C-alpha cells in the first residue's frame, strides 16, 4: 500500500467526481469544499493516476481536437495560408585573428619564482603564454604604494586617466546662521 496524505474518504470522493465527468480542478474544488481541505488540481490528478483512474472515465473535451472537427467550426489550417519563401540570412564569415602581442617594458626582469619574491619586489608576472610554461615575476624594487616597479606601474596604467586626481582651489565661504 502506498503512503499518502489523502484520507480514504477523500479518495472515494475523487473517484465519484471523476466518474461523474468532472475535471480534476473541479473535483479538487468539490473535495475541498466538502472536507475543508486544500488539494490542488495537480494533487487530484496525481492521486487519480495512483488510483488507476483512466481518462475514459472523465467527460469528453469541450473543444474538438481532430483537424476535421476544427474545420467544421471554422478554424483554418496552416496549409490554407499562402506564404512566400524568405531567403535564409547568411551567417557572416569571420577571419581568424592572431592574438595580439602585448608591448614590453624596456626592463630586464629578474624572473623570480613566487617563493623567491621578497616584500619590496615587483610582482608583475611573466610567462604562462604556452601550455606548461612557468610563471615568474619581475622582482625589481616596487614603487611606493604599488605592487609593481615604476616601469610596470606606468605600463599597466591607462594613459588617458591622469596619474593623480586633480585638486582645485575652491574657496569656501563660511556663513553664519542668524
Chimera marker file (.cmm) of the C-alpha trace (Angstrom):
<marker_set name="trace">
<marker id="1" x="0.000" y="0.000" z="0.000" r="1" g="1" b="0" radius="0.5"/>
<marker id="2" x="1.247" y="3.444" z="-0.893" r="1" g="1" b="0" radius="0.5"/>
<marker id="3" x="1.602" y="6.074" z="1.803" r="1" g="1" b="0" radius="0.5"/>
<marker id="4" x="-0.199" y="9.323" z="1.151" r="1" g="1" b="0" radius="0.5"/>
<marker id="5" x="-1.820" y="12.188" z="2.970" r="1" g="1" b="0" radius="0.5"/>
<marker id="6" x="-5.174" y="11.513" z="1.267" r="1" g="1" b="0" radius="0.5"/>
<marker id="7" x="-7.807" y="10.112" z="3.589" r="1" g="1" b="0" radius="0.5"/>
<marker id="8" x="-9.753" y="7.118" z="2.210" r="1" g="1" b="0" radius="0.5"/>
<marker id="9" x="-12.986" y="9.142" z="2.091" r="1" g="1" b="0" radius="0.5"/>
<marker id="10" x="-11.194" y="11.823" z="0.048" r="1" g="1" b="0" radius="0.5"/>
<marker id="11" x="-10.030" y="9.198" z="-2.455" r="1" g="1" b="0" radius="0.5"/>
<marker id="12" x="-13.556" y="7.783" z="-2.655" r="1" g="1" b="0" radius="0.5"/>
<marker id="13" x="-14.929" y="11.267" z="-3.324" r="1" g="1" b="0" radius="0.5"/>
<marker id="14" x="-12.311" y="11.765" z="-6.066" r="1" g="1" b="0" radius="0.5"/>
<marker id="15" x="-13.408" y="8.502" z="-7.713" r="1" g="1" b="0" radius="0.5"/>
<marker id="16" x="-17.030" y="9.634" z="-7.517" r="1" g="1" b="0" radius="0.5"/>
<marker id="17" x="-16.382" y="13.089" z="-9.001" r="1" g="1" b="0" radius="0.5"/>
<marker id="18" x="-14.177" y="11.765" z="-11.819" r="1" g="1" b="0" radius="0.5"/>
<marker id="19" x="-16.830" y="9.141" z="-12.631" r="1" g="1" b="0" radius="0.5"/>
<marker id="20" x="-19.387" y="11.951" z="-12.899" r="1" g="1" b="0" radius="0.5"/>
<marker id="21" x="-17.177" y="13.537" z="-15.556" r="1" g="1" b="0" radius="0.5"/>
<marker id="22" x="-15.768" y="16.429" z="-13.537" r="1" g="1" b="0" radius="0.5"/>
<marker id="23" x="-12.356" y="17.795" z="-14.407" r="1" g="1" b="0" radius="0.5"/>
<marker id="24" x="-9.561" y="17.330" z="-11.891" r="1" g="1" b="0" radius="0.5"/>
<marker id="25" x="-9.658" y="21.008" z="-10.876" r="1" g="1" b="0" radius="0.5"/>
<marker id="26" x="-13.434" y="20.819" z="-10.368" r="1" g="1" b="0" radius="0.5"/>
<marker id="27" x="-13.056" y="17.581" z="-8.393" r="1" g="1" b="0" radius="0.5"/>
<marker id="28" x="-10.350" y="19.162" z="-6.209" r="1" g="1" b="0" radius="0.5"/>
<marker id="29" x="-12.604" y="22.182" z="-5.535" r="1" g="1" b="0" radius="0.5"/>
<marker id="30" x="-15.536" y="19.912" z="-4.643" r="1" g="1" b="0" radius="0.5"/>
<marker id="31" x="-13.391" y="17.816" z="-2.278" r="1" g="1" b="0" radius="0.5"/>
<marker id="32" x="-12.006" y="20.978" z="-0.692" r="1" g="1" b="0" radius="0.5"/>
<marker id="33" x="-15.481" y="22.389" z="-0.070" r="1" g="1" b="0" radius="0.5"/>
<marker id="34" x="-16.844" y="19.077" z="1.260" r="1" g="1" b="0" radius="0.5"/>
<marker id="35" x="-13.940" y="18.155" z="3.577" r="1" g="1" b="0" radius="0.5"/>
<marker id="36" x="-12.433" y="21.622" z="4.233" r="1" g="1" b="0" radius="0.5"/>
<marker id="37" x="-9.090" y="20.646" z="2.648" r="1" g="1" b="0" radius="0.5"/>
<marker id="38" x="-6.775" y="22.442" z="0.226" r="1" g="1" b="0" radius="0.5"/>
<marker id="39" x="-5.973" y="19.977" z="-2.557" r="1" g="1" b="0" radius="0.5"/>
<marker id="40" x="-4.792" y="21.455" z="-5.862" r="1" g="1" b="0" radius="0.5"/>
<marker id="41" x="-5.653" y="20.275" z="-9.367" r="1" g="1" b="0" radius="0.5"/>
<marker id="42" x="-2.210" y="18.680" z="-9.608" r="1" g="1" b="0" radius="0.5"/>
<marker id="43" x="-2.746" y="16.815" z="-6.336" r="1" g="1" b="0" radius="0.5"/>
<marker id="44" x="-6.101" y="15.469" z="-7.575" r="1" g="1" b="0" radius="0.5"/>
<marker id="45" x="-4.560" y="14.484" z="-10.910" r="1" g="1" b="0" radius="0.5"/>
<marker id="46" x="-1.626" y="12.706" z="-9.229" r="1" g="1" b="0" radius="0.5"/>
<marker id="47" x="-3.919" y="10.874" z="-6.822" r="1" g="1" b="0" radius="0.5"/>
<marker id="48" x="-6.198" y="9.813" z="-9.691" r="1" g="1" b="0" radius="0.5"/>
<marker id="49" x="-3.215" y="8.376" z="-11.557" r="1" g="1" b="0" radius="0.5"/>
<marker id="50" x="-2.068" y="6.488" z="-8.459" r="1" g="1" b="0" radius="0.5"/>
<marker id="51" x="-5.593" y="5.138" z="-8.008" r="1" g="1" b="0" radius="0.5"/>
<marker id="52" x="-5.573" y="3.961" z="-11.621" r="1" g="1" b="0" radius="0.5"/>
<marker id="53" x="-8.419" y="6.173" z="-12.821" r="1" g="1" b="0" radius="0.5"/>
<marker id="54" x="-8.305" y="6.489" z="-16.588" r="1" g="1" b="0" radius="0.5"/>
<marker id="55" x="-9.152" y="9.405" z="-18.819" r="1" g="1" b="0" radius="0.5"/>
<marker id="56" x="-12.071" y="7.398" z="-20.297" r="1" g="1" b="0" radius="0.5"/>
<marker id="57" x="-13.957" y="7.834" z="-17.029" r="1" g="1" b="0" radius="0.5"/>
<marker id="58" x="-13.936" y="11.597" z="-17.491" r="1" g="1" b="0" radius="0.5"/>
<marker id="59" x="-16.105" y="13.638" z="-19.819" r="1" g="1" b="0" radius="0.5"/>
<marker id="60" x="-15.046" y="14.344" z="-23.385" r="1" g="1" b="0" radius="0.5"/>
<marker id="61" x="-13.193" y="17.605" z="-24.153" r="1" g="1" b="0" radius="0.5"/>
<marker id="62" x="-15.399" y="20.562" z="-24.943" r="1" g="1" b="0" radius="0.5"/>
<marker id="63" x="-13.248" y="21.679" z="-27.911" r="1" g="1" b="0" radius="0.5"/>
<marker id="64" x="-12.744" y="19.440" z="-30.944" r="1" g="1" b="0" radius="0.5"/>
<marker id="65" x="-9.221" y="18.100" z="-31.285" r="1" g="1" b="0" radius="0.5"/>
<marker id="66" x="-9.180" y="16.437" z="-34.719" r="1" g="1" b="0" radius="0.5"/>
<marker id="67" x="-8.343" y="18.572" z="-37.773" r="1" g="1" b="0" radius="0.5"/>
<marker id="68" x="-11.620" y="17.616" z="-39.452" r="1" g="1" b="0" radius="0.5"/>
<marker id="69" x="-13.584" y="18.747" z="-36.385" r="1" g="1" b="0" radius="0.5"/>
<marker id="70" x="-11.645" y="22.009" z="-36.247" r="1" g="1" b="0" radius="0.5"/>
<marker id="71" x="-12.506" y="22.625" z="-39.897" r="1" g="1" b="0" radius="0.5"/>
<marker id="72" x="-16.208" y="22.356" z="-39.050" r="1" g="1" b="0" radius="0.5"/>
<marker id="73" x="-16.053" y="25.218" z="-36.574" r="1" g="1" b="0" radius="0.5"/>
<marker id="74" x="-14.135" y="27.484" z="-38.971" r="1" g="1" b="0" radius="0.5"/>
<marker id="75" x="-10.533" y="27.158" z="-37.799" r="1" g="1" b="0" radius="0.5"/>
<marker id="76" x="-8.248" y="27.438" z="-40.843" r="1" g="1" b="0" radius="0.5"/>
<marker id="77" x="-5.388" y="25.005" z="-41.365" r="1" g="1" b="0" radius="0.5"/>
<marker id="78" x="-1.813" y="26.108" z="-41.843" r="1" g="1" b="0" radius="0.5"/>
<marker id="79" x="-1.928" y="24.955" z="-45.473" r="1" g="1" b="0" radius="0.5"/>
<marker id="80" x="-4.734" y="27.476" z="-46.158" r="1" g="1" b="0" radius="0.5"/>
<marker id="81" x="-2.300" y="30.377" z="-45.863" r="1" g="1" b="0" radius="0.5"/>
<marker id="82" x="-0.119" y="31.378" z="-48.805" r="1" g="1" b="0" radius="0.5"/>
<marker id="83" x="3.383" y="32.299" z="-47.766" r="1" g="1" b="0" radius="0.5"/>
<marker id="84" x="6.330" y="33.473" z="-49.759" r="1" g="1" b="0" radius="0.5"/>
<marker id="85" x="9.661" y="31.883" z="-49.050" r="1" g="1" b="0" radius="0.5"/>
<marker id="86" x="12.057" y="34.333" z="-47.447" r="1" g="1" b="0" radius="0.5"/>
<marker id="87" x="15.751" y="33.975" z="-48.206" r="1" g="1" b="0" radius="0.5"/>
<marker id="88" x="17.642" y="32.439" z="-45.335" r="1" g="1" b="0" radius="0.5"/>
<marker id="89" x="20.065" y="35.010" z="-43.885" r="1" g="1" b="0" radius="0.5"/>
<marker id="90" x="23.664" y="34.052" z="-44.412" r="1" g="1" b="0" radius="0.5"/>
<marker id="91" x="25.974" y="33.907" z="-41.454" r="1" g="1" b="0" radius="0.5"/>
<marker id="92" x="28.909" y="36.317" z="-41.564" r="1" g="1" b="0" radius="0.5"/>
<marker id="93" x="32.273" y="34.808" z="-42.359" r="1" g="1" b="0" radius="0.5"/>
<marker id="94" x="34.825" y="35.529" z="-39.664" r="1" g="1" b="0" radius="0.5"/>
<marker id="95" x="38.526" y="35.718" z="-40.380" r="1" g="1" b="0" radius="0.5"/>
<marker id="96" x="40.908" y="34.081" z="-37.977" r="1" g="1" b="0" radius="0.5"/>
<marker id="97" x="42.668" y="36.720" z="-35.944" r="1" g="1" b="0" radius="0.5"/>
<marker id="98" x="46.049" y="36.110" z="-34.390" r="1" g="1" b="0" radius="0.5"/>
<marker id="99" x="46.360" y="37.088" z="-30.730" r="1" g="1" b="0" radius="0.5"/>
<marker id="100" x="47.898" y="40.478" z="-30.158" r="1" g="1" b="0" radius="0.5"/>
<marker id="101" x="51.357" y="40.501" z="-28.627" r="1" g="1" b="0" radius="0.5"/>
<marker id="102" x="51.498" y="42.933" z="-25.741" r="1" g="1" b="0" radius="0.5"/>
<marker id="103" x="54.087" y="45.622" z="-25.748" r="1" g="1" b="0" radius="0.5"/>
<marker id="104" x="57.004" y="45.038" z="-23.478" r="1" g="1" b="0" radius="0.5"/>
<marker id="105" x="58.564" y="47.377" z="-20.976" r="1" g="1" b="0" radius="0.5"/>
<marker id="106" x="62.199" y="48.243" z="-21.519" r="1" g="1" b="0" radius="0.5"/>
<marker id="107" x="63.315" y="46.490" z="-18.360" r="1" g="1" b="0" radius="0.5"/>
<marker id="108" x="65.034" y="43.145" z="-17.962" r="1" g="1" b="0" radius="0.5"/>
<marker id="109" x="63.073" y="41.133" z="-15.370" r="1" g="1" b="0" radius="0.5"/>
<marker id="110" x="64.839" y="39.085" z="-12.725" r="1" g="1" b="0" radius="0.5"/>
<marker id="111" x="62.408" y="36.140" z="-13.305" r="1" g="1" b="0" radius="0.5"/>
<marker id="112" x="61.903" y="35.259" z="-9.652" r="1" g="1" b="0" radius="0.5"/>
<marker id="113" x="59.532" y="32.498" z="-8.614" r="1" g="1" b="0" radius="0.5"/>
<marker id="114" x="56.731" y="33.241" z="-6.171" r="1" g="1" b="0" radius="0.5"/>
<marker id="115" x="58.725" y="31.722" z="-3.324" r="1" g="1" b="0" radius="0.5"/>
<marker id="116" x="61.801" y="33.842" z="-4.116" r="1" g="1" b="0" radius="0.5"/>
<marker id="117" x="59.874" y="37.148" z="-4.071" r="1" g="1" b="0" radius="0.5"/>
<marker id="118" x="60.564" y="39.378" z="-1.117" r="1" g="1" b="0" radius="0.5"/>
<marker id="119" x="58.431" y="42.086" z="0.467" r="1" g="1" b="0" radius="0.5"/>
<marker id="120" x="59.526" y="45.014" z="-1.730" r="1" g="1" b="0" radius="0.5"/>
<marker id="121" x="59.837" y="43.173" z="-5.082" r="1" g="1" b="0" radius="0.5"/>
<marker id="122" x="57.739" y="43.921" z="-8.208" r="1" g="1" b="0" radius="0.5"/>
<marker id="123" x="55.005" y="41.346" z="-8.718" r="1" g="1" b="0" radius="0.5"/>
<marker id="124" x="54.470" y="41.841" z="-12.469" r="1" g="1" b="0" radius="0.5"/>
<marker id="125" x="54.032" y="38.312" z="-13.923" r="1" g="1" b="0" radius="0.5"/>
<marker id="126" x="55.889" y="36.844" z="-16.892" r="1" g="1" b="0" radius="0.5"/>
<marker id="127" x="55.254" y="33.590" z="-18.733" r="1" g="1" b="0" radius="0.5"/>
<marker id="128" x="52.326" y="31.151" z="-18.973" r="1" g="1" b="0" radius="0.5"/>
<marker id="129" x="51.843" y="32.103" z="-22.647" r="1" g="1" b="0" radius="0.5"/>
<marker id="130" x="52.146" y="28.451" z="-23.653" r="1" g="1" b="0" radius="0.5"/>
<marker id="131" x="50.924" y="25.253" z="-22.030" r="1" g="1" b="0" radius="0.5"/>
<marker id="132" x="53.119" y="24.204" z="-19.117" r="1" g="1" b="0" radius="0.5"/>
<marker id="133" x="55.248" y="27.379" z="-19.063" r="1" g="1" b="0" radius="0.5"/>
<marker id="134" x="56.080" y="28.518" z="-15.545" r="1" g="1" b="0" radius="0.5"/>
<marker id="135" x="55.147" y="31.945" z="-14.255" r="1" g="1" b="0" radius="0.5"/>
<marker id="136" x="57.926" y="34.190" z="-12.981" r="1" g="1" b="0" radius="0.5"/>
<marker id="137" x="57.866" y="37.738" z="-11.624" r="1" g="1" b="0" radius="0.5"/>
<marker id="138" x="59.837" y="40.904" z="-12.382" r="1" g="1" b="0" radius="0.5"/>
<marker id="139" x="61.495" y="41.207" z="-8.956" r="1" g="1" b="0" radius="0.5"/>
<marker id="140" x="62.810" y="44.784" z="-9.263" r="1" g="1" b="0" radius="0.5"/>
<marker id="141" x="62.160" y="47.198" z="-6.369" r="1" g="1" b="0" radius="0.5"/>
<marker id="142" x="58.482" y="48.241" z="-6.098" r="1" g="1" b="0" radius="0.5"/>
<marker id="143" x="57.159" y="51.749" z="-6.484" r="1" g="1" b="0" radius="0.5"/>
<marker id="144" x="55.761" y="53.066" z="-3.154" r="1" g="1" b="0" radius="0.5"/>
<marker id="145" x="52.017" y="52.366" z="-2.910" r="1" g="1" b="0" radius="0.5"/>
<marker id="146" x="52.032" y="49.859" z="-5.778" r="1" g="1" b="0" radius="0.5"/>
<marker id="147" x="52.697" y="46.164" z="-6.337" r="1" g="1" b="0" radius="0.5"/>
<marker id="148" x="54.826" y="46.969" z="-9.393" r="1" g="1" b="0" radius="0.5"/>
<marker id="149" x="58.082" y="48.723" z="-10.169" r="1" g="1" b="0" radius="0.5"/>
<marker id="150" x="57.809" y="52.152" z="-11.841" r="1" g="1" b="0" radius="0.5"/>
<marker id="151" x="58.052" y="50.920" z="-15.491" r="1" g="1" b="0" radius="0.5"/>
<marker id="152" x="55.427" y="48.206" z="-14.916" r="1" g="1" b="0" radius="0.5"/>
<marker id="153" x="53.254" y="50.654" z="-12.958" r="1" g="1" b="0" radius="0.5"/>
<marker id="154" x="53.134" y="53.018" z="-15.946" r="1" g="1" b="0" radius="0.5"/>
<marker id="155" x="52.748" y="50.085" z="-18.333" r="1" g="1" b="0" radius="0.5"/>
<marker id="156" x="49.604" y="48.910" z="-16.520" r="1" g="1" b="0" radius="0.5"/>
<marker id="157" x="48.030" y="52.344" z="-16.055" r="1" g="1" b="0" radius="0.5"/>
<marker id="158" x="45.558" y="53.752" z="-18.531" r="1" g="1" b="0" radius="0.5"/>
<marker id="159" x="47.379" y="56.665" z="-20.203" r="1" g="1" b="0" radius="0.5"/>
<marker id="160" x="44.113" y="58.587" z="-20.651" r="1" g="1" b="0" radius="0.5"/>
<marker id="161" x="43.378" y="58.703" z="-16.926" r="1" g="1" b="0" radius="0.5"/>
<marker id="162" x="45.520" y="61.250" z="-15.119" r="1" g="1" b="0" radius="0.5"/>
<marker id="163" x="48.026" y="59.749" z="-12.712" r="1" g="1" b="0" radius="0.5"/>
<marker id="164" x="46.585" y="61.584" z="-9.745" r="1" g="1" b="0" radius="0.5"/>
<marker id="165" x="43.277" y="63.257" z="-9.110" r="1" g="1" b="0" radius="0.5"/>
<marker id="166" x="43.437" y="66.928" z="-9.868" r="1" g="1" b="0" radius="0.5"/>
<marker id="167" x="42.627" y="69.175" z="-6.962" r="1" g="1" b="0" radius="0.5"/>
<marker id="168" x="41.039" y="72.538" z="-7.332" r="1" g="1" b="0" radius="0.5"/>
<marker id="169" x="41.429" y="75.590" z="-5.223" r="1" g="1" b="0" radius="0.5"/>
<marker id="170" x="37.869" y="76.288" z="-4.263" r="1" g="1" b="0" radius="0.5"/>
<marker id="171" x="37.436" y="78.778" z="-1.504" r="1" g="1" b="0" radius="0.5"/>
<marker id="172" x="34.677" y="78.040" z="0.920" r="1" g="1" b="0" radius="0.5"/>
<marker id="173" x="32.671" y="80.830" z="2.418" r="1" g="1" b="0" radius="0.5"/>
<marker id="174" x="31.521" y="80.463" z="5.972" r="1" g="1" b="0" radius="0.5"/>
<marker id="175" x="28.008" y="81.729" z="6.511" r="1" g="1" b="0" radius="0.5"/>
<marker id="176" x="26.722" y="82.424" z="9.932" r="1" g="1" b="0" radius="0.5"/>
<marker id="177" x="23.286" y="81.228" z="10.806" r="1" g="1" b="0" radius="0.5"/>
<marker id="178" x="21.193" y="84.142" z="12.023" r="1" g="1" b="0" radius="0.5"/>
<link id1="1" id2="2" r="1" g="1" b="0" radius="0.2"/>
<link id1="2" id2="3" r="1" g="1" b="0" radius="0.2"/>
<link id1="3" id2="4" r="1" g="1" b="0" radius="0.2"/>
<link id1="4" id2="5" r="1" g="1" b="0" radius="0.2"/>
<link id1="5" id2="6" r="1" g="1" b="0" radius="0.2"/>
<link id1="6" id2="7" r="1" g="1" b="0" radius="0.2"/>
<link id1="7" id2="8" r="1" g="1" b="0" radius="0.2"/>
<link id1="8" id2="9" r="1" g="1" b="0" radius="0.2"/>
<link id1="9" id2="10" r="1" g="1" b="0" radius="0.2"/>
<link id1="10" id2="11" r="1" g="1" b="0" radius="0.2"/>
<link id1="11" id2="12" r="1" g="1" b="0" radius="0.2"/>
<link id1="12" id2="13" r="1" g="1" b="0" radius="0.2"/>
<link id1="13" id2="14" r="1" g="1" b="0" radius="0.2"/>
<link id1="14" id2="15" r="1" g="1" b="0" radius="0.2"/>
<link id1="15" id2="16" r="1" g="1" b="0" radius="0.2"/>
<link id1="16" id2="17" r="1" g="1" b="0" radius="0.2"/>
<link id1="17" id2="18" r="1" g="1" b="0" radius="0.2"/>
<link id1="18" id2="19" r="1" g="1" b="0" radius="0.2"/>
<link id1="19" id2="20" r="1" g="1" b="0" radius="0.2"/>
<link id1="20" id2="21" r="1" g="1" b="0" radius="0.2"/>
<link id1="21" id2="22" r="1" g="1" b="0" radius="0.2"/>
<link id1="22" id2="23" r="1" g="1" b="0" radius="0.2"/>
<link id1="23" id2="24" r="1" g="1" b="0" radius="0.2"/>
<link id1="24" id2="25" r="1" g="1" b="0" radius="0.2"/>
<link id1="25" id2="26" r="1" g="1" b="0" radius="0.2"/>
<link id1="26" id2="27" r="1" g="1" b="0" radius="0.2"/>
<link id1="27" id2="28" r="1" g="1" b="0" radius="0.2"/>
<link id1="28" id2="29" r="1" g="1" b="0" radius="0.2"/>
<link id1="29" id2="30" r="1" g="1" b="0" radius="0.2"/>
<link id1="30" id2="31" r="1" g="1" b="0" radius="0.2"/>
<link id1="31" id2="32" r="1" g="1" b="0" radius="0.2"/>
<link id1="32" id2="33" r="1" g="1" b="0" radius="0.2"/>
<link id1="33" id2="34" r="1" g="1" b="0" radius="0.2"/>
<link id1="34" id2="35" r="1" g="1" b="0" radius="0.2"/>
<link id1="35" id2="36" r="1" g="1" b="0" radius="0.2"/>
<link id1="36" id2="37" r="1" g="1" b="0" radius="0.2"/>
<link id1="37" id2="38" r="1" g="1" b="0" radius="0.2"/>
<link id1="38" id2="39" r="1" g="1" b="0" radius="0.2"/>
<link id1="39" id2="40" r="1" g="1" b="0" radius="0.2"/>
<link id1="40" id2="41" r="1" g="1" b="0" radius="0.2"/>
<link id1="41" id2="42" r="1" g="1" b="0" radius="0.2"/>
<link id1="42" id2="43" r="1" g="1" b="0" radius="0.2"/>
<link id1="43" id2="44" r="1" g="1" b="0" radius="0.2"/>
<link id1="44" id2="45" r="1" g="1" b="0" radius="0.2"/>
<link id1="45" id2="46" r="1" g="1" b="0" radius="0.2"/>
<link id1="46" id2="47" r="1" g="1" b="0" radius="0.2"/>
<link id1="47" id2="48" r="1" g="1" b="0" radius="0.2"/>
<link id1="48" id2="49" r="1" g="1" b="0" radius="0.2"/>
<link id1="49" id2="50" r="1" g="1" b="0" radius="0.2"/>
<link id1="50" id2="51" r="1" g="1" b="0" radius="0.2"/>
<link id1="51" id2="52" r="1" g="1" b="0" radius="0.2"/>
<link id1="52" id2="53" r="1" g="1" b="0" radius="0.2"/>
<link id1="53" id2="54" r="1" g="1" b="0" radius="0.2"/>
<link id1="54" id2="55" r="1" g="1" b="0" radius="0.2"/>
<link id1="55" id2="56" r="1" g="1" b="0" radius="0.2"/>
<link id1="56" id2="57" r="1" g="1" b="0" radius="0.2"/>
<link id1="57" id2="58" r="1" g="1" b="0" radius="0.2"/>
<link id1="58" id2="59" r="1" g="1" b="0" radius="0.2"/>
<link id1="59" id2="60" r="1" g="1" b="0" radius="0.2"/>
<link id1="60" id2="61" r="1" g="1" b="0" radius="0.2"/>
<link id1="61" id2="62" r="1" g="1" b="0" radius="0.2"/>
<link id1="62" id2="63" r="1" g="1" b="0" radius="0.2"/>
<link id1="63" id2="64" r="1" g="1" b="0" radius="0.2"/>
<link id1="64" id2="65" r="1" g="1" b="0" radius="0.2"/>
<link id1="65" id2="66" r="1" g="1" b="0" radius="0.2"/>
<link id1="66" id2="67" r="1" g="1" b="0" radius="0.2"/>
<link id1="67" id2="68" r="1" g="1" b="0" radius="0.2"/>
<link id1="68" id2="69" r="1" g="1" b="0" radius="0.2"/>
<link id1="69" id2="70" r="1" g="1" b="0" radius="0.2"/>
<link id1="70" id2="71" r="1" g="1" b="0" radius="0.2"/>
<link id1="71" id2="72" r="1" g="1" b="0" radius="0.2"/>
<link id1="72" id2="73" r="1" g="1" b="0" radius="0.2"/>
<link id1="73" id2="74" r="1" g="1" b="0" radius="0.2"/>
<link id1="74" id2="75" r="1" g="1" b="0" radius="0.2"/>
<link id1="75" id2="76" r="1" g="1" b="0" radius="0.2"/>
<link id1="76" id2="77" r="1" g="1" b="0" radius="0.2"/>
<link id1="77" id2="78" r="1" g="1" b="0" radius="0.2"/>
<link id1="78" id2="79" r="1" g="1" b="0" radius="0.2"/>
<link id1="79" id2="80" r="1" g="1" b="0" radius="0.2"/>
<link id1="80" id2="81" r="1" g="1" b="0" radius="0.2"/>
<link id1="81" id2="82" r="1" g="1" b="0" radius="0.2"/>
<link id1="82" id2="83" r="1" g="1" b="0" radius="0.2"/>
<link id1="83" id2="84" r="1" g="1" b="0" radius="0.2"/>
<link id1="84" id2="85" r="1" g="1" b="0" radius="0.2"/>
<link id1="85" id2="86" r="1" g="1" b="0" radius="0.2"/>
<link id1="86" id2="87" r="1" g="1" b="0" radius="0.2"/>
<link id1="87" id2="88" r="1" g="1" b="0" radius="0.2"/>
<link id1="88" id2="89" r="1" g="1" b="0" radius="0.2"/>
<link id1="89" id2="90" r="1" g="1" b="0" radius="0.2"/>
<link id1="90" id2="91" r="1" g="1" b="0" radius="0.2"/>
<link id1="91" id2="92" r="1" g="1" b="0" radius="0.2"/>
<link id1="92" id2="93" r="1" g="1" b="0" radius="0.2"/>
<link id1="93" id2="94" r="1" g="1" b="0" radius="0.2"/>
<link id1="94" id2="95" r="1" g="1" b="0" radius="0.2"/>
<link id1="95" id2="96" r="1" g="1" b="0" radius="0.2"/>
<link id1="96" id2="97" r="1" g="1" b="0" radius="0.2"/>
<link id1="97" id2="98" r="1" g="1" b="0" radius="0.2"/>
<link id1="98" id2="99" r="1" g="1" b="0" radius="0.2"/>
<link id1="99" id2="100" r="1" g="1" b="0" radius="0.2"/>
<link id1="100" id2="101" r="1" g="1" b="0" radius="0.2"/>
<link id1="101" id2="102" r="1" g="1" b="0" radius="0.2"/>
<link id1="102" id2="103" r="1" g="1" b="0" radius="0.2"/>
<link id1="103" id2="104" r="1" g="1" b="0" radius="0.2"/>
<link id1="104" id2="105" r="1" g="1" b="0" radius="0.2"/>
<link id1="105" id2="106" r="1" g="1" b="0" radius="0.2"/>
<link id1="106" id2="107" r="1" g="1" b="0" radius="0.2"/>
<link id1="107" id2="108" r="1" g="1" b="0" radius="0.2"/>
<link id1="108" id2="109" r="1" g="1" b="0" radius="0.2"/>
<link id1="109" id2="110" r="1" g="1" b="0" radius="0.2"/>
<link id1="110" id2="111" r="1" g="1" b="0" radius="0.2"/>
<link id1="111" id2="112" r="1" g="1" b="0" radius="0.2"/>
<link id1="112" id2="113" r="1" g="1" b="0" radius="0.2"/>
<link id1="113" id2="114" r="1" g="1" b="0" radius="0.2"/>
<link id1="114" id2="115" r="1" g="1" b="0" radius="0.2"/>
<link id1="115" id2="116" r="1" g="1" b="0" radius="0.2"/>
<link id1="116" id2="117" r="1" g="1" b="0" radius="0.2"/>
<link id1="117" id2="118" r="1" g="1" b="0" radius="0.2"/>
<link id1="118" id2="119" r="1" g="1" b="0" radius="0.2"/>
<link id1="119" id2="120" r="1" g="1" b="0" radius="0.2"/>
<link id1="120" id2="121" r="1" g="1" b="0" radius="0.2"/>
<link id1="121" id2="122" r="1" g="1" b="0" radius="0.2"/>
<link id1="122" id2="123" r="1" g="1" b="0" radius="0.2"/>
<link id1="123" id2="124" r="1" g="1" b="0" radius="0.2"/>
<link id1="124" id2="125" r="1" g="1" b="0" radius="0.2"/>
<link id1="125" id2="126" r="1" g="1" b="0" radius="0.2"/>
<link id1="126" id2="127" r="1" g="1" b="0" radius="0.2"/>
<link id1="127" id2="128" r="1" g="1" b="0" radius="0.2"/>
<link id1="128" id2="129" r="1" g="1" b="0" radius="0.2"/>
<link id1="129" id2="130" r="1" g="1" b="0" radius="0.2"/>
<link id1="130" id2="131" r="1" g="1" b="0" radius="0.2"/>
<link id1="131" id2="132" r="1" g="1" b="0" radius="0.2"/>
<link id1="132" id2="133" r="1" g="1" b="0" radius="0.2"/>
<link id1="133" id2="134" r="1" g="1" b="0" radius="0.2"/>
<link id1="134" id2="135" r="1" g="1" b="0" radius="0.2"/>
<link id1="135" id2="136" r="1" g="1" b="0" radius="0.2"/>
<link id1="136" id2="137" r="1" g="1" b="0" radius="0.2"/>
<link id1="137" id2="138" r="1" g="1" b="0" radius="0.2"/>
<link id1="138" id2="139" r="1" g="1" b="0" radius="0.2"/>
<link id1="139" id2="140" r="1" g="1" b="0" radius="0.2"/>
<link id1="140" id2="141" r="1" g="1" b="0" radius="0.2"/>
<link id1="141" id2="142" r="1" g="1" b="0" radius="0.2"/>
<link id1="142" id2="143" r="1" g="1" b="0" radius="0.2"/>
<link id1="143" id2="144" r="1" g="1" b="0" radius="0.2"/>
<link id1="144" id2="145" r="1" g="1" b="0" radius="0.2"/>
<link id1="145" id2="146" r="1" g="1" b="0" radius="0.2"/>
<link id1="146" id2="147" r="1" g="1" b="0" radius="0.2"/>
<link id1="147" id2="148" r="1" g="1" b="0" radius="0.2"/>
<link id1="148" id2="149" r="1" g="1" b="0" radius="0.2"/>
<link id1="149" id2="150" r="1" g="1" b="0" radius="0.2"/>
<link id1="150" id2="151" r="1" g="1" b="0" radius="0.2"/>
<link id1="151" id2="152" r="1" g="1" b="0" radius="0.2"/>
<link id1="152" id2="153" r="1" g="1" b="0" radius="0.2"/>
<link id1="153" id2="154" r="1" g="1" b="0" radius="0.2"/>
<link id1="154" id2="155" r="1" g="1" b="0" radius="0.2"/>
<link id1="155" id2="156" r="1" g="1" b="0" radius="0.2"/>
<link id1="156" id2="157" r="1" g="1" b="0" radius="0.2"/>
<link id1="157" id2="158" r="1" g="1" b="0" radius="0.2"/>
<link id1="158" id2="159" r="1" g="1" b="0" radius="0.2"/>
<link id1="159" id2="160" r="1" g="1" b="0" radius="0.2"/>
<link id1="160" id2="161" r="1" g="1" b="0" radius="0.2"/>
<link id1="161" id2="162" r="1" g="1" b="0" radius="0.2"/>
<link id1="162" id2="163" r="1" g="1" b="0" radius="0.2"/>
<link id1="163" id2="164" r="1" g="1" b="0" radius="0.2"/>
<link id1="164" id2="165" r="1" g="1" b="0" radius="0.2"/>
<link id1="165" id2="166" r="1" g="1" b="0" radius="0.2"/>
<link id1="166" id2="167" r="1" g="1" b="0" radius="0.2"/>
<link id1="167" id2="168" r="1" g="1" b="0" radius="0.2"/>
<link id1="168" id2="169" r="1" g="1" b="0" radius="0.2"/>
<link id1="169" id2="170" r="1" g="1" b="0" radius="0.2"/>
<link id1="170" id2="171" r="1" g="1" b="0" radius="0.2"/>
<link id1="171" id2="172" r="1" g="1" b="0" radius="0.2"/>
<link id1="172" id2="173" r="1" g="1" b="0" radius="0.2"/>
<link id1="173" id2="174" r="1" g="1" b="0" radius="0.2"/>
<link id1="174" id2="175" r="1" g="1" b="0" radius="0.2"/>
<link id1="175" id2="176" r="1" g="1" b="0" radius="0.2"/>
<link id1="176" id2="177" r="1" g="1" b="0" radius="0.2"/>
<link id1="177" id2="178" r="1" g="1" b="0" radius="0.2"/>
</marker_set>
